Amino acid sequence: MNAPLLEALRDALGPEHVLTEPEDLIPYSFDGTAALHQLPGAVVFPADTEQTAACVRLAHAAGITVVPRGSGTGLSGGSLPLAGCLVIVLVRMDRILETDPANLTLHAQCGVVTKTIDDTAALHGLFYPPDPGSMKISTIGGNVAENSGGLRGLKYGVTRDYVMGLRVVLPDGTVTFLGNKCVKDVAGYSMKDLFIGSEGTLGIITEVLLKLLPRPAARRTLLALYDSMEQAAATVSAIIAAHIIPCTLEFLDQMTLRCVEDYAKIGLPTDCQALLLMETDGHPAAVEDEANRMMEIARAHGAREVRMAADEAEATRLATARRSAFSALARMRPTTILEDVTVPRSELSKLVAFIAATAKRHQLLVGTFGHMGDGNLHPTFLTNERDHDEMHRVELALSEIVDETLRLGGTITGEHGVGLAKKAFLPRQLDGGSLTLLHTIKKALDPAGLFNPGKIFD
């Protein structure tokens, strides 16, 4: 990082918002992805779109690589620095600019924490549905850049479904706003959608205009326990076949369940093979009807126990069983690799069984949980990155799981993104035409290749 560039960055932002000392750079040398780390050249903290654009223009003129970063909770290495790069951290941009109940929208800077979006909407009787597991710390800009999912994805969709507009700084420092508050808008290409899920490779998202929904009037939470994963999967299929679309339809395997109970102590039996967490929301009468029907379906498909939460406090305790899964598993070994694959719902039990058999064959500890309602599984490898032989076996096992996922008609990532961690697998899923199109778009918007290079594809 050359001295004139650093001096120009200090002039633009103030010296206190430019970090260059190695000890100050360490917290920004990794994200939530296990076993990946790299010191950047410098880290800057702009306060608004104008300062962000100024940093980008300075880096572009100097030919310096730029890596955008929010809270650093990503799980595919998307915000991992490159050697000598400029990391632009956007967490100072944390203001909600407007809440518009008349149009059911909320306009926020990119650094607003995701849960704050929903909490603010709630003040107006509204609801922001996407709820990634990191929602208490992840930023909305990062959610858009990764097209994050969450537990409520089955009924409500993912981040893309709630983005109406974006303010974006392009790789040459140009600022543009894409989209508007209109419910219908088919004028030209949907340019905002190009940046959703682009993982910081095409530009920096500095503001987000989001769609909100009326807050559900009622909610019911249920827990069902099974002696086989096949029974749980059959229950999910039967619920969907009955034309019930729950807000949440999650599962834990036995190993994850045991870790959760040891961690959260909420009184769950640890000898069952699978747990389903089911939630329905909406009009009170419809919620009661759907909850009772789901209980009947669960029992009809072999659930040995079905519980319905009596009140909000009990519902929160039951939901803890799923929301604490990653934290509970992470206590087991020094390194936790939370993976992300998705298959059609009809193939879920096959993939869960394949993951278990693969873990056994490679002598690995793997807990599996995820969004059974939409086919998104999170096989979680409990390992130690200092054990190189074990890490090699993890790589082999993951490669086999990816191949089986694709054979079953699935995708290599349902919500975590490609980044660095999954880019080697992308050519297995996409054909040559699709890959060429990705390269063409990248070259058109970032001809110098300075924005988050090496992420998604080389």
C-alpha positions in Angstrom: 0.0 0.0 0.0 1.8 3.1 -1.2 2.2 6.2 1.0 0.4 8.7 -1.3 -2.7 6.5 -1.4 -2.7 6.1 2.4 -2.3 9.9 2.8 -5.2 10.6 0.4 -7.4 8.1 2.3 -6.6 9.8 5.6 -7.5 13.1 4.1 -10.8 11.8 2.8 -11.9 9.9 6.0 -9.8 11.2 8.9 -6.6 9.4 10.2 -8.6 7.6 12.9 -10.6 5.8 10.1 -7.6 4.3 8.3 -5.8 1.3 9.8 -2.4 0.1 8.6 -0.6 -1.5 11.5 -0.5 -5.3 11.4 -1.9 -5.7 14.9 -4.9 -3.5 13.9 -5.4 -5.4 10.7 -5.7 -8.8 12.3 -9.4 -8.6 13.1 -10.1 -8.0 9.5 -7.9 -10.8 8.2 -10.6 -13.4 8.3 -14.4 -13.8 8.2 -16.8 -16.5 9.6 -15.3 -19.1 7.3 -13.0 -21.6 9.0 -9.3 -22.0 8.2 -9.1 -19.0 5.8 -7.1 -15.9 6.8 -5.0 -13.2 5.1 -3.7 -9.8 6.2 -4.9 -6.9 4.0 -2.8 -3.8 3.1 -5.1 -1.4 4.9 -8.6 -1.1 6.3 -10.8 2.0 6.0 -14.2 2.9 7.6 -16.2 5.3 5.4 -19.3 7.1 7.0 -21.5 7.4 3.9 -21.8 6.7 0.2 -19.7 9.8 -0.8 -16.8 8.6 1.4 -17.1 5.1 0.1 -17.0 6.4 -3.5 -13.9 8.5 -2.7 -12.1 5.5 -1.4 -13.0 3.4 -4.5 -11.8 6.2 -6.8 -8.5 6.5 -5.0 -8.0 2.7 -5.1 -9.0 2.5 -8.7 -6.5 5.2 -9.7 -3.8 3.4 -7.8 -4.7 0.0 -9.2 -5.3 -1.4 -5.7 -7.7 -4.3 -5.1 -10.8 -3.5 -3.1 -12.6 -6.0 -0.8 -15.9 -4.7 0.8 -16.8 -6.0 4.3 -19.7 -5.7 6.7 -19.7 -7.6 10.0 -17.5 -10.4 8.6 -20.0 -13.2 9.4 -19.9 -14.7 6.0 -19.4 -18.5 5.7 -17.8 -18.8 2.2 -14.8 -16.5 2.4 -16.6 -13.8 0.4 -15.1 -10.9 2.5 -11.7 -12.5 3.0 -8.9 -10.0 2.2 -6.3 -10.4 -0.5 -2.7 -9.6 0.2 -2.1 -5.9 -0.1 -5.7 -5.1 -0.7 -7.8 -2.2 0.6 -10.6 -3.5 2.8 -13.6 -1.1 3.0 -15.5 -1.8 6.2 -19.1 -0.4 6.1 -20.3 -0.8 9.7 -20.2 3.0 10.4 -23.0 3.3 7.9 -25.7 2.2 10.3 -28.6 4.6 10.0 -32.2 3.8 9.0 -32.9 6.6 6.6 -36.7 6.2 6.3 -39.5 3.9 7.3 -42.6 4.3 5.1 -45.6 2.4 6.4 -47.8 3.8 3.6 -45.7 2.0 1.0 -44.5 -0.8 3.2 -40.8 0.0 2.7 -37.7 0.8 4.8 -34.6 2.6 3.5 -31.4 1.8 5.4 -27.7 2.3 5.1 -25.8 -1.0 4.4 -24.3 -1.2 7.9 -27.6 -1.6 9.8 -27.7 -4.9 11.7 -30.4 -7.2 10.2 -32.3 -7.7 13.4 -32.5 -3.9 13.8 -34.4 -3.8 10.4 -37.1 -6.2 11.8 -37.2 -4.5 15.2 -37.8 -1.1 13.5 -40.4 -2.5 11.2 -42.2 -4.0 14.3 -42.7 -0.5 15.7 -45.0 0.1 12.8 -46.8 -3.3 13.0 -44.6 -4.5 10.1 -42.3 -7.4 9.4 -39.0 -8.0 7.7 -39.0 -11.8 7.1 -35.4 -12.9 6.1 -33.8 -14.2 9.3 -30.3 -15.6 8.7 -28.7 -17.3 11.8 -26.4 -14.3 12.1 -29.2 -11.7 12.1 -28.2 -10.3 15.5 -24.8 -9.2 14.1 -24.8 -9.5 10.3 -25.4 -6.3 8.3 -28.2 -5.8 5.7 -25.6 -4.9 3.0 -23.8 -8.1 3.6 -27.1 -10.0 3.5 -27.9 -8.5 0.1 -24.4 -9.1 -1.2 -24.7 -12.8 -0.2 -28.5 -13.1 -0.9 -28.9 -14.6 2.6 -31.6 -17.0 3.5 -32.8 -18.0 7.0 -35.3 -20.2 8.9 -38.4 -18.5 7.5 -37.3 -19.0 3.8 -39.8 -21.7 3.1 -42.8 -19.4 3.4 -41.3 -16.0 2.9 -38.3 -16.5 0.6 -34.8 -15.0 0.8 -33.3 -11.5 0.8 -33.7 -11.1 -2.9 -37.4 -11.2 -2.5 -37.4 -8.1 -0.3 -35.0 -5.8 -2.1 -36.7 -3.0 -4.1 -33.8 -0.7 -4.6 -30.0 -0.3 -4.0 -27.5 2.5 -4.0 -24.3 1.1 -5.4 -20.7 2.4 -5.9 -19.3 0.9 -9.0 -15.7 -0.2 -9.4 -14.7 3.1 -11.0 -16.3 5.1 -8.2 -19.5 6.0 -10.0 -22.6 6.1 -7.7 -26.0 4.9 -9.0 -29.4 4.0 -7.5 -31.2 1.0 -8.9 -34.9 0.4 -8.4 -37.6 2.3 -6.6 -40.7 2.0 -4.3 -43.0 0.8 -7.1 -44.5 -2.6 -6.7 -44.4 -3.0 -10.5 -41.4 -1.9 -12.6 -40.4 -3.6 -15.8 -38.4 -0.7 -17.3 -35.2 -2.2 -18.8 -33.1 -5.0 -17.3 -33.5 -5.6 -13.5 -30.1 -4.2 -12.7 -30.5 -4.3 -8.9 -30.9 -8.1 -9.2 -27.5 -8.3 -10.7 -25.9 -7.0 -7.5 -27.9 -9.2 -5.1 -25.8 -12.2 -4.4 -22.8 -10.7 -6.3 -20.6 -11.0 -3.2 -18.9 -7.7 -3.6 -17.4 -8.6 -7.0 -19.4 -6.0 -9.0 -19.7 -3.0 -6.7 -20.3 -1.9 -3.1 -23.9 -1.7 -1.9 -24.2 1.4 0.4 -28.0 1.7 0.8 -30.9 -0.7 0.6 -34.6 -0.1 0.0 -36.5 -3.0 1.4 -40.1 -4.3 1.1 -41.9 -5.0 4.4 -45.0 -7.1 5.2 -47.8 -6.7 7.7 -46.7 -8.4 10.9 -48.4 -11.8 11.4 -51.2 -11.6 14.0 -50.5 -15.0 15.5 -47.9 -17.7 15.6 -47.7 -21.3 16.8 -44.6 -23.4 17.4 -44.4 -27.2 17.5 -41.7 -29.7 18.1 -41.8 -33.3 16.9 -39.4 -36.1 17.7 -38.7 -39.2 15.5 -36.9 -42.5 15.7 -35.8 -42.2 12.0 -34.8 -39.4 9.6 -37.1 -41.0 7.0 -40.1 -40.4 9.2 -39.2 -36.8 9.7 -38.7 -36.3 5.9 -42.0 -38.0 5.2 -43.7 -35.7 7.6 -42.3 -32.7 5.7 -43.5 -34.0 2.4 -46.9 -34.7 3.8 -47.3 -31.2 5.3 -46.5 -29.6 1.9 -48.8 -32.1 0.1 -51.6 -31.0 2.5 -51.1 -27.4 1.1 -49.7 -26.1 4.4 -46.7 -23.8 4.0 -45.3 -23.3 7.5 -43.3 -20.3 8.4 -40.5 -22.6 9.7 -39.9 -26.3 9.1 -36.4 -27.1 10.5 -34.6 -30.3 11.6 -31.7 -31.5 13.7 -30.1 -34.9 13.5 -29.3 -36.9 16.6 -25.7 -35.6 17.0 -26.8 -32.0 16.7 -29.7 -32.6 19.1 -27.4 -34.0 21.8 -25.1 -31.0 21.5 -28.0 -28.6 21.7 -29.4 -30.2 24.8 -25.9 -30.3 26.4 -25.6 -26.6 25.5 -29.1 -25.2 26.1 -30.5 -27.6 28.7 -34.1 -27.3 27.5 -35.2 -30.8 28.3 -35.0 -32.5 25.0 -34.7 -36.3 24.8 -31.3 -37.2 23.2 -32.1 -40.8 22.1 -34.3 -39.8 19.1 -32.8 -39.7 15.5 -34.4 -36.5 14.3 -36.2 -33.4 15.6 -38.5 -31.2 13.6 -39.3 -27.6 14.6 -42.5 -26.4 12.9 -43.9 -22.9 13.1 -47.0 -21.5 11.4 -48.1 -17.8 11.4 -50.8 -15.6 10.1 -54.5 -15.1 11.0 -55.3 -16.6 14.4 -57.9 -19.0 13.1 -55.8 -20.2 10.2 -52.8 -20.6 12.6 -54.8 -22.8 15.0 -56.1 -25.0 12.1 -52.6 -25.4 10.5 -51.0 -26.2 13.9 -53.5 -28.9 14.7 -53.2 -30.4 11.2 -49.4 -30.5 11.4 -49.6 -32.3 14.8 -51.9 -34.9 13.2 -49.6 -35.3 10.2 -46.5 -35.7 12.4 -48.2 -38.4 14.5 -49.5 -40.2 11.4 -45.9 -40.4 10.1 -44.4 -41.9 13.2 -43.5 -39.0 15.5 -43.1 -40.5 19.0 -43.8 -37.1 20.6 -45.3 -33.8 19.4 -45.4 -30.7 21.5 -47.2 -27.4 20.9 -45.8 -24.4 22.8 -48.4 -23.0 25.2 -47.1 -19.4 25.1 -44.5 -17.2 23.6 -42.0 -18.0 26.3 -42.2 -21.7 25.6 -42.1 -21.1 21.9 -38.8 -19.2 22.3 -37.4 -22.1 24.3 -38.4 -24.6 21.7 -37.0 -22.4 18.9 -33.7 -22.3 20.8 -33.3 -26.0 19.9 -32.7 -24.9 16.3 -31.2 -21.5 16.6 -28.5 -22.6 18.9 -27.4 -25.6 16.7 -24.3 -24.0 15.3 -23.2 -22.6 18.7 -23.8 -26.0 20.3 -21.8 -27.9 17.7 -18.9 -25.4 17.8 -18.1 -26.3 21.4 -17.1 -29.8 20.4 -13.9 -29.2 18.4 -11.4 -26.4 17.7 -12.6 -25.8 14.2 -16.3 -25.8 13.0 -16.9 -25.9 9.2 -20.6 -25.0 8.6 -21.5 -26.2 5.1 -24.5 -25.5 2.9 -26.0 -27.6 0.2 -29.6 -27.8 -1.1 -31.6 -30.6 -2.8 -35.3 -30.9 -3.9 -37.3 -31.8 -0.8 -38.1 -35.3 -2.1 -34.3 -36.1 -2.0 -33.7 -34.9 1.6 -33.6 -38.2 3.4 -31.2 -39.6 0.7 -28.8 -36.8 1.2 -28.9 -36.9 5.0 -28.2 -40.7 4.9 -25.3 -40.1 2.4 -23.8 -37.4 4.6 -23.8 -39.7 7.6 -22.3 -42.6 5.6 -19.6 -40.3 4.2 -18.7 -39.0 7.6 -18.4 -42.6 8.9 -16.3 -43.7 5.8 -13.8 -40.8 6.3 -13.8 -41.1 10.1 -15.2 -37.6 10.7 -17.5 -36.0 13.2 -20.4 -34.4 11.3 -23.7 -33.0 12.7 -26.4 -32.1 10.2 -29.2 -29.7 10.6 -31.1 -27.2 8.4 -34.1 -26.0 6.6 -35.9 -29.3 5.8 -38.9 -27.4 4.4 -36.9 -25.9 1.5 -34.3 -28.7 1.1 -31.3 -26.7 2.5 -29.0 -28.8 4.7 -26.0 -27.7 6.8 -23.6 -30.6 7.3 -21.3 -29.3 10.0 -17.8 -30.7 10.2 -16.3 -30.7 13.7 -12.5 -30.8 13.2 -9.2 -29.2 13.9 -7.5 -27.1 11.2 -4.1 -27.9 12.7 -4.7 -31.6 11.9 -3.7 -31.6 8.2 -4.6 -35.2 7.6 -8.1 -34.7 9.1 -8.6 -31.5 7.1 -7.7 -33.5 4.0 -10.4 -36.0 4.8 -12.9 -33.2 5.3 -12.1 -31.9 1.8 -12.6 -35.3 0.3 -15.9 -35.8 2.2 -17.2 -32.4 1.2 -16.3 -33.1 -2.4 -18.3 -36.3 -2.3 -21.3 -34.6 -0.7 -21.3 -31.9 -3.4 -21.2 -34.5 -6.1 -24.1 -36.4 -4.5 -26.0 -33.1 -4.1 -25.7 -32.3 -7.8 -26.6 -35.9 -8.7 -29.8 -35.5 -6.8 -30.6 -32.3 -8.7 -29.4 -29.8 -6.0 -27.1 -26.8 -5.7 -23.7 -26.3 -4.1 -25.1 -23.4 -2.0 -28.5 -22.4 -0.9 -27.7 -19.3 1.2 -24.0 -19.0 2.1 -22.7 -18.0 -1.3 -19.7 -19.3 -3.4 -16.9 -17.0 -2.3 -13.6 -18.8 -2.0 -14.8 -21.9 -0.2 -17.1 -23.1 -3.0 -15.7 -21.7 -6.2 -13.9 -25.0 -7.1 -17.3 -26.7 -7.2 -19.1 -24.1 -9.3 -18.0 -25.6 -12.7 -19.5 -28.9 -11.6 -22.9 -27.2 -11.4 -22.9 -24.6 -14.2 -22.4 -25.3 -17.9 -19.9 -23.5 -20.1 -22.4 -20.9 -21.3 -23.3 -19.9 -17.8 -19.7 -19.6 -16.7 -18.9 -17.5 -19.8 -21.8 -15.2 -19.0 -20.5 -14.7 -15.4 -17.1 -13.7 -16.8 -18.6 -11.4 -19.3 -20.6 -9.5 -16.7 -17.6 -9.2 -14.4 -15.4 -7.9 -17.2 -18.1 -5.4 -18.3 -18.5 -3.8 -14.8 -15.0 -4.3 -13.5 -12.6 -4.4 -16.5 -9.5 -3.9 -14.3 -10.5 -6.8 -12.1 -10.0 -4.9 -8.9 -13.2 -5.7 -7.0 -13.0 -8.8 -4.8 -11.1 -10.8 -7.4 -10.9 -14.5 -7.1 -14.3 -14.8 -5.4 -17.0 -17.0 -7.0 -14.7 -17.7 -10.0 -11.1 -17.0 -11.1 
